[in-house]
Amino acid sequence: MPETIATENTGGRACAYRILRYTPNLIRDERVNIGVLLYDPARGERRLRLIEDAGEYARVRRLHPHADEGLLRALRDDLERQFDSVNGDWQQVLARWDATLSNALQLAPQKGVLSGDLDAELERLYADHVAPPAERPGAQDRPGSRGAIRNYCSQVWRQARLWARLEKSIPVADFTFPGDPMKLDYGYRRNGTRGFVQALSVTRAPADAKLLAYTAERIRSKAPSCEFAAVTDVALSEENARHRFVRDTLRDAGIASVAQEGFAVWVAKLRPMIQ
C-alpha cells in the first residue's frame, strides 16, 4: 500500500480513501467499482459505503452476468466486523484486507483527499467512482439512496456511543420464510423490548414501505414484544400524495417514521434506555 498520500481537494483535514473493486474474472481483468472506504487516520474516523440499491446490483450483473451477488451483499458486514475487531489501527485493518480479500474483491491503492466533512466527501467520492452514470452529479436535486441514509444513521449511532450495543444487518428469514434476502439495518433491546430501525428512501423507493410493513407484521407474529422505526430521507408532508402513502402504510403497521434530519435527536432520547 502506498505510503505517500496525494490530495485532490483544497481545505479541510488530510484523509485517505480506497475504492473497493469487484473482478470476478481475473484473466479478463474487467473491474467494476462497488464501494468507497474513507477515513481520517489522525482522528480514527471512517466512512464506508457499498452498493446496495437494486439498480446498482443490476449494473454489476450487466457487466458480470455470473456475479456472486450473495458475496457482494455480505461484504459490508464482513468489512465492518473487521473494523470492529481492532481499536482504530487503520494500517492493521487495511493490511489484513489486502491479505485476506479474495482475488475477486480488491482494494485499489490508497489515495488522499482534504476534507472538512467526511459525510459530504464520501458522497462525492461515491458519485465519482461508484454510482451508475444516471446518479452522478448533474441532477443535484436527487436525494440520497437508502445506502446514504444508512451511512448517516451509522455515524449517529457511533457518535452516541451505541454502536457496540446494536445488532447490524439482521436477517429476517427467521421470521418470514427461508431464503428471504431482506435484512433490517439495526436492532436494539430496551426493557425487554426488541427494536428494529430501517433506512427508507421515500423519494426513490416509496414501495419499500409496504415491504417493511409486511416484514414488521411477520416479526410481530413470532416476537410480539418489539417496535419498529423507519428513518426517511425527507420529512413526510401532508400535501404530498407519495408521502401520505408512506406515512399511512408505516402508521398502520405500527412503524414510527423518523425523518433523517431528526434522527440524532431521536437517538439521544432512546440512548438512556438501550441495554
PyRosetta script that sets phi, psi and omega in degrees:
from pyrosetta import init, pose_from_sequence

init()
pose = pose_from_sequence("MPETIATENTGGRACAYRILRYTPNLIRDERVNIGVLLYDPARGERRLRLIEDAGEYARVRRLHPHADEGLLRALRDDLERQFDSVNGDWQQVLARWDATLSNALQLAPQKGVLSGDLDAELERLYADHVAPPAERPGAQDRPGSRGAIRNYCSQVWRQARLWARLEKSIPVADFTFPGDPMKLDYGYRRNGTRGFVQALSVTRAPADAKLLAYTAERIRSKAPSCEFAAVTDVALSEENARHRFVRDTLRDAGIASVAQEGFAVWVAKLRPMIQ")
pose.set_psi(1, 131.3)
pose.set_omega(1, -177.3)
pose.set_phi(2, -61.7)
pose.set_psi(2, 140.4)
pose.set_omega(2, 177.7)
pose.set_phi(3, -86.6)
pose.set_psi(3, -29.0)
pose.set_omega(3, -177.5)
pose.set_phi(4, -79.6)
pose.set_psi(4, 134.3)
pose.set_omega(4, 179.2)
pose.set_phi(5, -111.4)
pose.set_psi(5, 113.3)
pose.set_omega(5, 174.6)
pose.set_phi(6, -89.4)
pose.set_psi(6, 146.8)
pose.set_omega(6, -176.4)
pose.set_phi(7, -110.2)
pose.set_psi(7, 154.3)
pose.set_omega(7, -177.3)
pose.set_phi(8, -108.6)
pose.set_psi(8, -33.1)
pose.set_omega(8, -174.6)
pose.set_phi(9, -112.2)
pose.set_psi(9, 176.7)
pose.set_omega(9, 174.4)
pose.set_phi(10, -118.7)
pose.set_psi(10, 145.0)
pose.set_omega(10, -179.7)
pose.set_phi(11, 88.1)
pose.set_psi(11, 152.6)
pose.set_omega(11, 178.2)
pose.set_phi(12, 91.6)
pose.set_psi(12, -172.3)
pose.set_omega(12, -179.3)
pose.set_phi(13, -99.9)
pose.set_psi(13, 157.4)
pose.set_omega(13, -175.9)
pose.set_phi(14, -75.0)
pose.set_psi(14, 122.2)
pose.set_omega(14, 178.0)
pose.set_phi(15, -127.6)
pose.set_psi(15, 171.7)
pose.set_omega(15, 178.1)
pose.set_phi(16, -131.7)
pose.set_psi(16, 152.9)
pose.set_omega(16, 176.5)
pose.set_phi(17, -143.0)
pose.set_psi(17, 156.5)
pose.set_omega(17, 175.3)
pose.set_phi(18, -138.4)
pose.set_psi(18, 140.3)
pose.set_omega(18, 178.6)
pose.set_phi(19, -93.6)
pose.set_psi(19, 133.3)
pose.set_omega(19, 177.4)
pose.set_phi(20, -94.0)
pose.set_psi(20, 129.1)
pose.set_omega(20, -174.9)
pose.set_phi(21, -118.5)
pose.set_psi(21, 147.3)
pose.set_omega(21, 176.2)
pose.set_phi(22, -112.6)
pose.set_psi(22, 122.7)
pose.set_omega(22, -178.3)
pose.set_phi(23, -134.0)
pose.set_psi(23, 80.6)
pose.set_omega(23, -174.8)
pose.set_phi(24, -68.1)
pose.set_psi(24, -25.2)
pose.set_omega(24, -179.9)
pose.set_phi(25, -118.2)
pose.set_psi(25, 99.0)
pose.set_omega(25, -175.2)
pose.set_phi(26, -68.1)
pose.set_psi(26, -27.4)
pose.set_omega(26, -179.7)
pose.set_phi(27, -66.0)
pose.set_psi(27, -43.5)
pose.set_omega(27, -180.0)
pose.set_phi(28, -80.2)
pose.set_psi(28, -21.4)
pose.set_omega(28, 178.5)
pose.set_phi(29, 53.6)
pose.set_psi(29, 43.9)
pose.set_omega(29, 178.2)
pose.set_phi(30, -99.5)
pose.set_psi(30, 107.9)
pose.set_omega(30, -173.4)
pose.set_phi(31, -102.4)
pose.set_psi(31, 152.8)
pose.set_omega(31, 170.7)
pose.set_phi(32, -135.8)
pose.set_psi(32, 132.1)
pose.set_omega(32, -179.8)
pose.set_phi(33, -76.3)
pose.set_psi(33, 131.7)
pose.set_omega(33, -175.4)
pose.set_phi(34, -124.4)
pose.set_psi(34, -1.4)
pose.set_omega(34, -179.5)
pose.set_phi(35, -174.5)
pose.set_psi(35, 169.6)
pose.set_omega(35, 178.9)
pose.set_phi(36, -135.5)
pose.set_psi(36, 132.5)
pose.set_omega(36, 170.0)
pose.set_phi(37, -112.3)
pose.set_psi(37, 122.6)
pose.set_omega(37, 178.8)
pose.set_phi(38, -122.3)
pose.set_psi(38, 133.4)
pose.set_omega(38, -178.4)
pose.set_phi(39, -150.0)
pose.set_psi(39, 154.5)
pose.set_omega(39, 176.8)
pose.set_phi(40, -108.1)
pose.set_psi(40, 103.1)
pose.set_omega(40, -176.4)
pose.set_phi(41, -60.3)
pose.set_psi(41, -32.5)
pose.set_omega(41, -176.1)
pose.set_phi(42, -72.7)
pose.set_psi(42, -39.3)
pose.set_omega(42, -175.9)
pose.set_phi(43, -98.9)
pose.set_psi(43, -10.5)
pose.set_omega(43, 179.6)
pose.set_phi(44, 75.5)
pose.set_psi(44, 19.3)
pose.set_omega(44, 178.1)
pose.set_phi(45, -91.6)
pose.set_psi(45, 148.8)
pose.set_omega(45, 178.2)
pose.set_phi(46, -143.4)
pose.set_psi(46, 156.7)
pose.set_omega(46, 172.6)
pose.set_phi(47, -136.7)
pose.set_psi(47, 135.7)
pose.set_omega(47, 179.5)
pose.set_phi(48, -133.5)
pose.set_psi(48, 128.1)
pose.set_omega(48, 175.8)
pose.set_phi(49, -136.0)
pose.set_psi(49, 128.7)
pose.set_omega(49, 178.1)
pose.set_phi(50, -122.9)
pose.set_psi(50, 162.8)
pose.set_omega(50, 178.5)
pose.set_phi(51, -58.6)
pose.set_psi(51, 145.9)
pose.set_omega(51, -179.9)
pose.set_phi(52, -148.7)
pose.set_psi(52, -36.0)
pose.set_omega(52, -176.5)
pose.set_phi(53, -66.5)
pose.set_psi(53, 154.2)
pose.set_omega(53, -179.3)
pose.set_phi(54, -58.3)
pose.set_psi(54, -39.3)
pose.set_omega(54, 180.0)
pose.set_phi(55, -64.9)
pose.set_psi(55, -31.9)
pose.set_omega(55, 179.1)
pose.set_phi(56, -71.6)
pose.set_psi(56, -41.2)
pose.set_omega(56, 176.3)
pose.set_phi(57, -67.8)
pose.set_psi(57, -35.0)
pose.set_omega(57, 177.9)
pose.set_phi(58, -62.7)
pose.set_psi(58, -37.7)
pose.set_omega(58, 178.4)
pose.set_phi(59, -64.3)
pose.set_psi(59, -42.1)
pose.set_omega(59, 178.0)
pose.set_phi(60, -62.1)
pose.set_psi(60, -41.6)
pose.set_omega(60, 179.9)
pose.set_phi(61, -66.2)
pose.set_psi(61, -33.8)
pose.set_omega(61, 177.1)
pose.set_phi(62, -64.7)
pose.set_psi(62, -39.6)
pose.set_omega(62, -179.9)
pose.set_phi(63, -78.5)
pose.set_psi(63, -33.9)
pose.set_omega(63, -178.5)
pose.set_phi(64, -135.7)
pose.set_psi(64, 87.2)
pose.set_omega(64, -175.5)
pose.set_phi(65, -54.9)
pose.set_psi(65, -27.2)
pose.set_omega(65, -178.0)
pose.set_phi(66, -103.8)
pose.set_psi(66, 25.7)
pose.set_omega(66, -179.3)
pose.set_phi(67, -60.4)
pose.set_psi(67, 142.9)
pose.set_omega(67, 178.5)
pose.set_phi(68, -84.4)
pose.set_psi(68, 88.6)
pose.set_omega(68, -175.6)
pose.set_phi(69, -66.5)
pose.set_psi(69, -33.6)
pose.set_omega(69, 177.6)
pose.set_phi(70, -60.4)
pose.set_psi(70, -42.1)
pose.set_omega(70, 177.2)
pose.set_phi(71, -61.4)
pose.set_psi(71, -44.2)
pose.set_omega(71, -178.3)
pose.set_phi(72, -66.4)
pose.set_psi(72, -39.6)
pose.set_omega(72, -178.4)
pose.set_phi(73, -69.2)
pose.set_psi(73, -28.9)
pose.set_omega(73, -179.7)
pose.set_phi(74, -85.8)
pose.set_psi(74, -9.6)
pose.set_omega(74, -171.5)
pose.set_phi(75, -64.6)
pose.set_psi(75, -43.2)
pose.set_omega(75, -176.3)
pose.set_phi(76, -59.2)
pose.set_psi(76, -45.6)
pose.set_omega(76, -179.9)
pose.set_phi(77, -63.2)
pose.set_psi(77, -38.4)
pose.set_omega(77, -179.2)
pose.set_phi(78, -65.2)
pose.set_psi(78, -43.7)
pose.set_omega(78, -179.5)
pose.set_phi(79, -66.9)
pose.set_psi(79, -39.7)
pose.set_omega(79, 178.6)
pose.set_phi(80, -64.3)
pose.set_psi(80, -38.2)
pose.set_omega(80, 178.3)
pose.set_phi(81, -63.2)
pose.set_psi(81, -39.5)
pose.set_omega(81, 178.3)
pose.set_phi(82, -64.6)
pose.set_psi(82, -39.3)
pose.set_omega(82, 177.1)
pose.set_phi(83, -63.7)
pose.set_psi(83, -42.2)
pose.set_omega(83, -177.3)
pose.set_phi(84, -70.5)
pose.set_psi(84, -15.4)
pose.set_omega(84, -176.6)
pose.set_phi(85, -80.9)
pose.set_psi(85, -9.5)
pose.set_omega(85, 178.7)
pose.set_phi(86, -127.3)
pose.set_psi(86, 166.0)
pose.set_omega(86, -177.9)
pose.set_phi(87, -105.4)
pose.set_psi(87, 70.0)
pose.set_omega(87, 174.5)
pose.set_phi(88, 76.2)
pose.set_psi(88, 13.1)
pose.set_omega(88, 178.9)
pose.set_phi(89, -84.7)
pose.set_psi(89, 85.5)
pose.set_omega(89, -172.9)
pose.set_phi(90, -62.7)
pose.set_psi(90, -41.7)
pose.set_omega(90, -177.9)
pose.set_phi(91, -64.1)
pose.set_psi(91, -38.0)
pose.set_omega(91, 178.0)
pose.set_phi(92, -64.3)
pose.set_psi(92, -44.0)
pose.set_omega(92, -179.6)
pose.set_phi(93, -63.0)
pose.set_psi(93, -48.4)
pose.set_omega(93, -176.6)
pose.set_phi(94, -67.3)
pose.set_psi(94, -37.8)
pose.set_omega(94, 176.5)
pose.set_phi(95, -62.7)
pose.set_psi(95, -39.2)
pose.set_omega(95, 178.0)
pose.set_phi(96, -64.4)
pose.set_psi(96, -42.3)
pose.set_omega(96, 178.6)
pose.set_phi(97, -61.3)
pose.set_psi(97, -45.8)
pose.set_omega(97, -179.7)
pose.set_phi(98, -59.6)
pose.set_psi(98, -33.3)
pose.set_omega(98, -175.9)
pose.set_phi(99, -84.1)
pose.set_psi(99, -28.5)
pose.set_omega(99, -170.6)
pose.set_phi(100, -111.6)
pose.set_psi(100, -20.1)
pose.set_omega(100, 177.7)
pose.set_phi(101, -60.9)
pose.set_psi(101, 141.8)
pose.set_omega(101, -179.0)
pose.set_phi(102, -65.3)
pose.set_psi(102, 164.5)
pose.set_omega(102, 180.0)
pose.set_phi(103, -59.8)
pose.set_psi(103, -28.2)
pose.set_omega(103, -179.0)
pose.set_phi(104, -74.0)
pose.set_psi(104, -22.2)
pose.set_omega(104, -178.8)
pose.set_phi(105, -115.1)
pose.set_psi(105, 120.6)
pose.set_omega(105, -173.9)
pose.set_phi(106, -133.7)
pose.set_psi(106, 145.1)
pose.set_omega(106, 172.9)
pose.set_phi(107, -96.8)
pose.set_psi(107, 125.2)
pose.set_omega(107, 177.4)
pose.set_phi(108, -67.1)
pose.set_psi(108, 160.3)
pose.set_omega(108, 178.6)
pose.set_phi(109, -55.6)
pose.set_psi(109, 147.4)
pose.set_omega(109, -179.7)
pose.set_phi(110, -64.7)
pose.set_psi(110, 139.3)
pose.set_omega(110, 172.9)
pose.set_phi(111, -130.2)
pose.set_psi(111, 162.7)
pose.set_omega(111, -177.5)
pose.set_phi(112, -113.2)
pose.set_psi(112, 159.0)
pose.set_omega(112, 178.7)
pose.set_phi(113, -154.5)
pose.set_psi(113, 146.0)
pose.set_omega(113, 174.7)
pose.set_phi(114, -98.5)
pose.set_psi(114, 124.4)
pose.set_omega(114, -175.1)
pose.set_phi(115, -144.3)
pose.set_psi(115, 140.6)
pose.set_omega(115, 174.2)
pose.set_phi(116, -98.9)
pose.set_psi(116, -12.0)
pose.set_omega(116, -178.0)
pose.set_phi(117, -140.3)
pose.set_psi(117, 104.7)
pose.set_omega(117, -175.7)
pose.set_phi(118, -64.0)
pose.set_psi(118, -37.7)
pose.set_omega(118, -179.0)
pose.set_phi(119, -64.4)
pose.set_psi(119, -45.6)
pose.set_omega(119, 179.3)
pose.set_phi(120, -65.5)
pose.set_psi(120, -39.1)
pose.set_omega(120, -179.6)
pose.set_phi(121, -66.5)
pose.set_psi(121, -38.2)
pose.set_omega(121, 177.6)
pose.set_phi(122, -60.9)
pose.set_psi(122, -43.0)
pose.set_omega(122, 179.8)
pose.set_phi(123, -63.6)
pose.set_psi(123, -39.7)
pose.set_omega(123, 179.1)
pose.set_phi(124, -64.8)
pose.set_psi(124, -46.5)
pose.set_omega(124, -179.8)
pose.set_phi(125, -64.2)
pose.set_psi(125, -40.7)
pose.set_omega(125, 179.5)
pose.set_phi(126, -63.4)
pose.set_psi(126, -43.4)
pose.set_omega(126, 179.0)
pose.set_phi(127, -63.6)
pose.set_psi(127, -39.2)
pose.set_omega(127, -177.3)
pose.set_phi(128, -73.4)
pose.set_psi(128, -37.4)
pose.set_omega(128, -168.7)
pose.set_phi(129, -109.6)
pose.set_psi(129, -22.4)
pose.set_omega(129, -170.3)
pose.set_phi(130, -124.1)
pose.set_psi(130, -45.3)
pose.set_omega(130, -171.8)
pose.set_phi(131, -57.9)
pose.set_psi(131, 142.8)
pose.set_omega(131, 173.9)
pose.set_phi(132, -55.4)
pose.set_psi(132, 152.3)
pose.set_omega(132, -175.3)
pose.set_phi(133, -51.3)
pose.set_psi(133, -36.5)
pose.set_omega(133, -177.4)
pose.set_phi(134, -65.9)
pose.set_psi(134, -18.1)
pose.set_omega(134, -177.9)
pose.set_phi(135, -100.3)
pose.set_psi(135, 2.1)
pose.set_omega(135, -178.4)
pose.set_phi(136, -71.7)
pose.set_psi(136, 161.2)
pose.set_omega(136, 179.3)
pose.set_phi(137, -52.9)
pose.set_psi(137, 145.6)
pose.set_omega(137, -173.9)
pose.set_phi(138, 138.9)
pose.set_psi(138, -28.1)
pose.set_omega(138, 171.2)
pose.set_phi(139, -117.8)
pose.set_psi(139, 70.3)
pose.set_omega(139, -170.4)
pose.set_phi(140, -63.8)
pose.set_psi(140, -20.4)
pose.set_omega(140, -177.1)
pose.set_phi(141, -83.9)
pose.set_psi(141, -3.3)
pose.set_omega(141, -179.9)
pose.set_phi(142, -74.4)
pose.set_psi(142, 129.1)
pose.set_omega(142, -178.3)
pose.set_phi(143, -74.3)
pose.set_psi(143, 171.9)
pose.set_omega(143, -176.9)
pose.set_phi(144, -71.0)
pose.set_psi(144, 160.9)
pose.set_omega(144, 177.9)
pose.set_phi(145, -80.4)
pose.set_psi(145, 176.8)
pose.set_omega(145, 176.4)
pose.set_phi(146, -60.8)
pose.set_psi(146, -36.7)
pose.set_omega(146, 178.1)
pose.set_phi(147, -62.3)
pose.set_psi(147, -38.1)
pose.set_omega(147, 178.9)
pose.set_phi(148, -67.2)
pose.set_psi(148, -39.4)
pose.set_omega(148, 177.7)
pose.set_phi(149, -63.2)
pose.set_psi(149, -45.3)
pose.set_omega(149, -178.3)
pose.set_phi(150, -64.4)
pose.set_psi(150, -37.4)
pose.set_omega(150, 177.8)
pose.set_phi(151, -61.2)
pose.set_psi(151, -42.5)
pose.set_omega(151, 178.0)
pose.set_phi(152, -63.1)
pose.set_psi(152, -45.1)
pose.set_omega(152, -179.7)
pose.set_phi(153, -60.5)
pose.set_psi(153, -39.8)
pose.set_omega(153, -179.8)
pose.set_phi(154, -60.9)
pose.set_psi(154, -39.5)
pose.set_omega(154, 179.8)
pose.set_phi(155, -68.4)
pose.set_psi(155, -36.3)
pose.set_omega(155, 177.4)
pose.set_phi(156, -64.7)
pose.set_psi(156, -44.7)
pose.set_omega(156, 177.4)
pose.set_phi(157, -58.4)
pose.set_psi(157, -43.5)
pose.set_omega(157, -178.6)
pose.set_phi(158, -65.3)
pose.set_psi(158, -43.8)
pose.set_omega(158, -179.2)
pose.set_phi(159, -64.5)
pose.set_psi(159, -29.3)
pose.set_omega(159, 177.1)
pose.set_phi(160, -82.8)
pose.set_psi(160, -0.2)
pose.set_omega(160, 179.9)
pose.set_phi(161, 59.4)
pose.set_psi(161, 40.7)
pose.set_omega(161, 178.6)
pose.set_phi(162, -113.8)
pose.set_psi(162, -3.9)
pose.set_omega(162, -172.1)
pose.set_phi(163, -55.7)
pose.set_psi(163, -43.5)
pose.set_omega(163, -176.4)
pose.set_phi(164, -69.2)
pose.set_psi(164, -19.5)
pose.set_omega(164, -178.8)
pose.set_phi(165, -89.4)
pose.set_psi(165, -7.1)
pose.set_omega(165, -175.2)
pose.set_phi(166, -91.9)
pose.set_psi(166, 152.3)
pose.set_omega(166, 162.3)
pose.set_phi(167, -90.1)
pose.set_psi(167, 145.3)
pose.set_omega(167, -179.1)
pose.set_phi(168, -124.9)
pose.set_psi(168, 144.2)
pose.set_omega(168, 176.6)
pose.set_phi(169, 49.0)
pose.set_psi(169, 65.6)
pose.set_omega(169, -173.8)
pose.set_phi(170, -84.8)
pose.set_psi(170, 118.2)
pose.set_omega(170, 178.5)
pose.set_phi(171, -64.7)
pose.set_psi(171, 137.5)
pose.set_omega(171, 179.2)
pose.set_phi(172, -97.2)
pose.set_psi(172, -1.8)
pose.set_omega(172, -177.0)
pose.set_phi(173, -59.0)
pose.set_psi(173, -29.3)
pose.set_omega(173, 178.7)
pose.set_phi(174, -66.0)
pose.set_psi(174, -21.7)
pose.set_omega(174, -178.4)
pose.set_phi(175, -105.6)
pose.set_psi(175, -21.6)
pose.set_omega(175, -175.7)
pose.set_phi(176, -107.7)
pose.set_psi(176, -95.9)
pose.set_omega(176, -179.4)
pose.set_phi(177, -140.8)
pose.set_psi(177, 148.2)
pose.set_omega(177, 176.9)
pose.set_phi(178, -55.4)
pose.set_psi(178, 135.8)
pose.set_omega(178, 179.7)
pose.set_phi(179, 92.4)
pose.set_psi(179, -6.9)
pose.set_omega(179, 177.4)
pose.set_phi(180, -62.2)
pose.set_psi(180, 118.9)
pose.set_omega(180, -175.3)
pose.set_phi(181, -82.7)
pose.set_psi(181, -7.1)
pose.set_omega(181, -174.4)
pose.set_phi(182, -67.9)
pose.set_psi(182, 144.9)
pose.set_omega(182, 173.4)
pose.set_phi(183, -131.7)
pose.set_psi(183, 143.5)
pose.set_omega(183, 174.2)
pose.set_phi(184, -91.7)
pose.set_psi(184, 139.1)
pose.set_omega(184, -168.6)
pose.set_phi(185, -63.9)
pose.set_psi(185, -46.9)
pose.set_omega(185, -174.1)
pose.set_phi(186, -140.8)
pose.set_psi(186, 149.6)
pose.set_omega(186, 174.8)
pose.set_phi(187, -137.6)
pose.set_psi(187, 148.0)
pose.set_omega(187, 178.3)
pose.set_phi(188, -145.7)
pose.set_psi(188, 169.4)
pose.set_omega(188, 177.2)
pose.set_phi(189, -131.1)
pose.set_psi(189, 137.6)
pose.set_omega(189, 177.2)
pose.set_phi(190, -148.7)
pose.set_psi(190, 124.4)
pose.set_omega(190, 174.9)
pose.set_phi(191, 48.2)
pose.set_psi(191, 45.2)
pose.set_omega(191, 178.1)
pose.set_phi(192, 81.8)
pose.set_psi(192, -0.3)
pose.set_omega(192, 179.2)
pose.set_phi(193, -105.7)
pose.set_psi(193, 137.4)
pose.set_omega(193, 176.3)
pose.set_phi(194, -99.8)
pose.set_psi(194, 127.7)
pose.set_omega(194, -178.7)
pose.set_phi(195, -111.9)
pose.set_psi(195, 149.7)
pose.set_omega(195, 179.1)
pose.set_phi(196, -131.7)
pose.set_psi(196, 138.7)
pose.set_omega(196, 179.4)
pose.set_phi(197, -128.0)
pose.set_psi(197, 131.2)
pose.set_omega(197, -177.3)
pose.set_phi(198, -131.2)
pose.set_psi(198, 134.6)
pose.set_omega(198, 174.2)
pose.set_phi(199, -75.8)
pose.set_psi(199, 139.4)
pose.set_omega(199, -176.9)
pose.set_phi(200, -141.0)
pose.set_psi(200, 118.2)
pose.set_omega(200, 178.3)
pose.set_phi(201, -89.6)
pose.set_psi(201, 104.9)
pose.set_omega(201, -177.1)
pose.set_phi(202, -69.6)
pose.set_psi(202, -39.6)
pose.set_omega(202, -174.9)
pose.set_phi(203, -79.9)
pose.set_psi(203, -22.0)
pose.set_omega(203, 179.7)
pose.set_phi(204, -102.7)
pose.set_psi(204, -34.8)
pose.set_omega(204, -175.0)
pose.set_phi(205, -144.1)
pose.set_psi(205, 66.0)
pose.set_omega(205, -179.1)
pose.set_phi(206, -63.2)
pose.set_psi(206, -26.9)
pose.set_omega(206, -179.7)
pose.set_phi(207, -65.2)
pose.set_psi(207, -18.2)
pose.set_omega(207, 177.0)
pose.set_phi(208, -62.2)
pose.set_psi(208, -20.3)
pose.set_omega(208, 177.8)
pose.set_phi(209, -62.6)
pose.set_psi(209, -38.1)
pose.set_omega(209, 178.2)
pose.set_phi(210, -66.1)
pose.set_psi(210, -40.9)
pose.set_omega(210, 178.5)
pose.set_phi(211, -63.3)
pose.set_psi(211, -42.5)
pose.set_omega(211, 179.1)
pose.set_phi(212, -66.4)
pose.set_psi(212, -39.8)
pose.set_omega(212, 179.0)
pose.set_phi(213, -62.5)
pose.set_psi(213, -44.2)
pose.set_omega(213, 178.1)
pose.set_phi(214, -61.6)
pose.set_psi(214, -44.0)
pose.set_omega(214, -178.7)
pose.set_phi(215, -63.7)
pose.set_psi(215, -41.1)
pose.set_omega(215, 178.8)
pose.set_phi(216, -62.2)
pose.set_psi(216, -40.5)
pose.set_omega(216, 178.6)
pose.set_phi(217, -62.6)
pose.set_psi(217, -42.6)
pose.set_omega(217, 179.5)
pose.set_phi(218, -65.7)
pose.set_psi(218, -40.2)
pose.set_omega(218, -179.7)
pose.set_phi(219, -65.7)
pose.set_psi(219, -42.7)
pose.set_omega(219, -179.4)
pose.set_phi(220, -63.9)
pose.set_psi(220, -29.0)
pose.set_omega(220, 179.6)
pose.set_phi(221, -67.2)
pose.set_psi(221, -22.3)
pose.set_omega(221, -179.8)
pose.set_phi(222, -110.6)
pose.set_psi(222, -21.5)
pose.set_omega(222, 179.8)
pose.set_phi(223, -138.3)
pose.set_psi(223, 81.2)
pose.set_omega(223, -172.9)
pose.set_phi(224, -58.3)
pose.set_psi(224, -34.9)
pose.set_omega(224, -175.8)
pose.set_phi(225, -86.8)
pose.set_psi(225, 77.7)
pose.set_omega(225, -179.7)
pose.set_phi(226, -149.7)
pose.set_psi(226, 163.2)
pose.set_omega(226, -180.0)
pose.set_phi(227, -141.3)
pose.set_psi(227, 156.7)
pose.set_omega(227, -174.0)
pose.set_phi(228, -134.3)
pose.set_psi(228, 148.4)
pose.set_omega(228, 173.4)
pose.set_phi(229, -141.1)
pose.set_psi(229, 140.7)
pose.set_omega(229, 175.6)
pose.set_phi(230, -114.0)
pose.set_psi(230, 125.9)
pose.set_omega(230, 177.8)
pose.set_phi(231, -94.0)
pose.set_psi(231, 113.7)
pose.set_omega(231, -175.2)
pose.set_phi(232, -98.1)
pose.set_psi(232, 150.5)
pose.set_omega(232, -178.4)
pose.set_phi(233, -70.5)
pose.set_psi(233, -21.0)
pose.set_omega(233, 179.1)
pose.set_phi(234, -135.4)
pose.set_psi(234, 157.1)
pose.set_omega(234, 172.7)
pose.set_phi(235, -72.0)
pose.set_psi(235, 136.7)
pose.set_omega(235, -175.7)
pose.set_phi(236, -77.2)
pose.set_psi(236, 126.2)
pose.set_omega(236, -175.5)
pose.set_phi(237, -104.6)
pose.set_psi(237, 138.4)
pose.set_omega(237, 178.4)
pose.set_phi(238, -65.3)
pose.set_psi(238, -29.2)
pose.set_omega(238, -176.3)
pose.set_phi(239, -79.0)
pose.set_psi(239, -12.8)
pose.set_omega(239, -175.8)
pose.set_phi(240, -102.3)
pose.set_psi(240, 121.9)
pose.set_omega(240, -176.1)
pose.set_phi(241, -62.7)
pose.set_psi(241, -39.8)
pose.set_omega(241, 178.6)
pose.set_phi(242, -64.3)
pose.set_psi(242, -41.1)
pose.set_omega(242, 178.7)
pose.set_phi(243, -63.7)
pose.set_psi(243, -40.7)
pose.set_omega(243, 179.4)
pose.set_phi(244, -64.5)
pose.set_psi(244, -39.2)
pose.set_omega(244, 177.2)
pose.set_phi(245, -58.7)
pose.set_psi(245, -48.1)
pose.set_omega(245, -179.8)
pose.set_phi(246, -64.6)
pose.set_psi(246, -45.9)
pose.set_omega(246, -178.9)
pose.set_phi(247, -58.6)
pose.set_psi(247, -47.9)
pose.set_omega(247, -177.1)
pose.set_phi(248, -69.6)
pose.set_psi(248, -37.1)
pose.set_omega(248, 178.2)
pose.set_phi(249, -62.7)
pose.set_psi(249, -44.9)
pose.set_omega(249, 178.9)
pose.set_phi(250, -67.5)
pose.set_psi(250, -44.6)
pose.set_omega(250, -178.2)
pose.set_phi(251, -60.8)
pose.set_psi(251, -45.7)
pose.set_omega(251, -178.7)
pose.set_phi(252, -64.7)
pose.set_psi(252, -24.2)
pose.set_omega(252, 178.6)
pose.set_phi(253, -93.0)
pose.set_psi(253, 4.2)
pose.set_omega(253, 179.4)
pose.set_phi(254, 72.0)
pose.set_psi(254, 31.0)
pose.set_omega(254, -179.6)
pose.set_phi(255, -108.4)
pose.set_psi(255, 123.7)
pose.set_omega(255, 177.8)
pose.set_phi(256, -73.7)
pose.set_psi(256, 138.6)
pose.set_omega(256, 175.7)
pose.set_phi(257, -103.2)
pose.set_psi(257, 129.4)
pose.set_omega(257, -178.8)
pose.set_phi(258, -126.5)
pose.set_psi(258, 116.0)
pose.set_omega(258, 177.7)
pose.set_phi(259, -66.0)
pose.set_psi(259, 143.1)
pose.set_omega(259, -178.7)
pose.set_phi(260, -53.2)
pose.set_psi(260, -38.2)
pose.set_omega(260, -177.8)
pose.set_phi(261, -64.9)
pose.set_psi(261, -20.4)
pose.set_omega(261, 179.7)
pose.set_phi(262, -109.0)
pose.set_psi(262, 8.9)
pose.set_omega(262, -174.9)
pose.set_phi(263, -67.1)
pose.set_psi(263, -38.7)
pose.set_omega(263, -179.2)
pose.set_phi(264, -61.3)
pose.set_psi(264, -39.5)
pose.set_omega(264, 177.9)
pose.set_phi(265, -67.3)
pose.set_psi(265, -41.7)
pose.set_omega(265, 178.8)
pose.set_phi(266, -60.4)
pose.set_psi(266, -43.7)
pose.set_omega(266, 179.1)
pose.set_phi(267, -65.4)
pose.set_psi(267, -39.9)
pose.set_omega(267, 179.4)
pose.set_phi(268, -60.4)
pose.set_psi(268, -37.7)
pose.set_omega(268, 178.4)
pose.set_phi(269, -71.8)
pose.set_psi(269, -33.5)
pose.set_omega(269, -178.4)
pose.set_phi(270, -78.4)
pose.set_psi(270, -27.9)
pose.set_omega(270, -170.6)
pose.set_phi(271, -51.0)
pose.set_psi(271, -46.2)
pose.set_omega(271, -177.4)
pose.set_phi(272, -64.3)
pose.set_psi(272, -19.5)
pose.set_omega(272, -174.6)
pose.set_phi(273, -95.6)
pose.set_psi(273, -15.9)
pose.set_omega(273, -176.7)
pose.set_phi(274, -74.8)
pose.set_psi(274, 133.1)
pose.set_omega(274, -177.7)
pose.set_phi(275, -88.0)
pose.dump_pdb("model.pdb")
